[in-house]
Amino acid sequence: MPTTAAVWERLSRRRRRRASSPTTADRATVDAQGRPHAVPICFAVLEPAARAVRPEPTNASGTGNGTPDDGTGGIRLVSAIDEKPKSTADLQRVRNVRANPRVTVLVDRYREDWSRLAWLQGRGWARILESDASSHADAVSALEAKYDQYGRHELGDRPIVSIAIRRTVSWGTLADE
């Protein structure tokens, strides 16, 4: 299976920039019984050069195990479990990632003029980064840089969903407008 970096590198520099610029996407997970669950997300792309080099801590909850956060050393798509109101603290999306790390993220552009439709789907493996994970601070920085609203949230103490994209499929062009 190709690394995340190899998959992303197959996309042209222009397509990578365009895939990173939309403000929202949809993330689909499945639960332990195979039932799908999709939610809209705010996301940022965390490239290897943007990641600080820190040792991975070891802790009782298992977030640190002495290995890199993702096992790929590649490009990550990150989204926060932020402070927006939720109906429960035990979120389905977090339970799903812990039960089955396979996820799909869909970035799309809909227009009434169907000749301008476009989408990019990334399929990969997710994990939950707790605040003591080595790349948590880098993920928070990337999200805060992209979304001004996150400057008013306490993301430093919140879990982050980190996704290693293993395969991409696209149609159309997510051109800047």
C-alpha positions in Angstrom: 0.0 0.0 0.0 1.5 3.4 -0.9 2.3 5.9 1.8 0.2 8.9 2.4 2.9 11.1 1.0 3.1 9.1 -2.2 -0.7 9.3 -2.7 -0.6 13.1 -2.1 2.4 13.6 -4.3 0.5 12.0 -7.2 -1.8 15.0 -7.0 -0.3 18.0 -8.7 0.8 21.0 -6.5 -2.2 22.9 -7.9 -4.7 20.2 -7.0 -3.2 19.8 -3.5 -3.6 23.6 -2.9 -7.2 23.5 -4.2 -8.1 20.4 -2.1 -6.7 22.2 1.0 -8.6 25.5 0.4 -12.2 24.6 0.9 -13.4 25.4 4.4 -15.5 22.3 5.0 -15.7 18.6 4.0 -17.8 15.6 5.0 -16.2 12.7 7.0 -17.7 9.3 7.0 -17.0 6.6 9.5 -18.5 3.3 10.3 -19.4 1.8 13.7 -18.5 -1.6 15.0 -21.6 -3.0 13.4 -20.7 -1.5 10.0 -23.3 1.2 10.0 -22.2 4.4 8.3 -22.1 7.8 10.0 -21.2 11.1 8.1 -20.7 14.5 9.6 -19.5 17.9 8.1 -16.1 18.9 9.3 -13.7 21.8 9.3 -10.2 20.5 8.4 -6.6 21.4 7.7 -3.9 19.7 5.8 -0.8 19.0 7.9 2.2 18.4 5.7 5.4 16.8 7.1 7.4 20.0 6.8 4.9 21.8 9.0 5.2 19.2 11.8 7.5 19.8 14.7 9.8 17.0 15.8 8.8 15.9 19.2 9.1 12.5 20.9 5.8 10.7 21.2 4.9 10.5 24.9 3.8 7.2 26.5 0.8 7.3 28.8 -1.8 5.0 30.4 -4.5 5.8 27.9 -2.5 4.5 25.0 -2.3 7.7 23.0 1.5 7.5 23.1 3.4 4.3 22.4 6.9 5.5 21.5 6.1 5.5 17.7 5.2 8.4 15.3 1.6 9.6 15.5 0.5 8.1 12.2 2.9 5.4 11.2 3.3 7.1 7.7 5.4 10.2 8.2 3.2 11.6 5.5 0.5 14.2 5.0 -2.4 14.3 7.4 -5.9 15.7 7.3 -6.8 16.9 10.8 -10.1 18.1 12.3 -11.0 19.1 15.9 -13.6 17.8 18.2 -14.3 21.4 19.2 -16.4 23.3 21.7 -19.4 23.8 19.5 -22.5 22.5 21.2 -22.9 18.7 21.0 -25.8 16.6 22.2 -23.4 14.3 24.2 -19.7 14.1 25.2 -19.6 10.5 24.0 -19.5 11.3 20.3 -20.4 8.7 17.7 -17.6 9.9 15.4 -15.0 9.3 18.1 -16.4 5.9 19.0 -16.4 4.9 15.4 -12.8 5.8 14.8 -11.7 3.9 17.8 -13.7 0.8 16.7 -12.9 1.0 13.0 -10.2 3.5 11.8 -11.2 3.4 8.1 -12.7 6.7 7.0 -13.6 8.7 3.9 -13.4 12.4 3.6 -15.3 14.2 0.7 -14.5 17.7 -0.4 -16.9 18.9 -3.0 -18.2 21.9 -4.9 -21.7 22.1 -6.0 -22.9 24.7 -8.5 -26.2 25.2 -10.4 -24.1 25.1 -13.5 -23.3 21.3 -13.5 -20.3 21.8 -15.8 -18.6 23.3 -12.7 -19.2 20.4 -10.3 -16.2 18.9 -8.6 -15.2 16.6 -5.8 -12.2 15.0 -4.2 -12.5 11.9 -2.0 -9.8 10.8 0.3 -9.9 7.3 1.9 -7.6 6.5 4.8 -7.1 5.6 8.4 -7.9 7.8 11.3 -6.9 8.0 14.9 -7.8 10.2 17.8 -5.0 12.5 19.0 -5.4 13.4 22.7 -3.7 16.6 23.9 -0.5 14.8 24.9 0.1 13.2 21.5 3.3 14.5 19.7 1.5 16.0 16.7 -1.5 17.5 18.6 0.0 21.0 18.9 0.9 21.0 15.1 -2.7 20.0 14.3 -4.1 22.7 16.5 -1.8 25.3 14.9 -2.9 24.3 11.4 -6.6 24.5 12.3 -6.2 27.8 14.0 -4.3 29.2 11.0 -7.1 28.2 8.7 -10.1 29.1 10.9 -10.2 32.4 12.8 -13.1 31.0 14.9 -10.8 28.4 16.4 -8.8 31.2 18.1 -11.7 31.5 20.5 -11.8 27.8 21.3 -9.6 25.8 23.7 -8.4 23.2 21.1 -5.2 22.5 23.1 -7.2 20.3 25.5 -9.6 18.8 22.9 -9.2 15.6 20.8 -8.2 15.9 17.2 -9.1 13.4 14.5 -6.0 12.8 12.4 -6.4 11.0 9.1 -3.7 9.4 6.9 -5.1 9.6 3.4 -4.1 6.4 1.5 -6.1 6.8 -1.7 -7.6 9.7 -3.5 -10.4 9.7 -6.2 -11.5 12.9 -7.8 -13.8 14.3 -10.5 -13.8 17.9 -11.9 -11.6 20.7 -10.7 -11.9 22.3 -7.3 -10.8 25.6 -8.8 -10.5 28.7 -6.6 -13.4 31.0 -7.2 
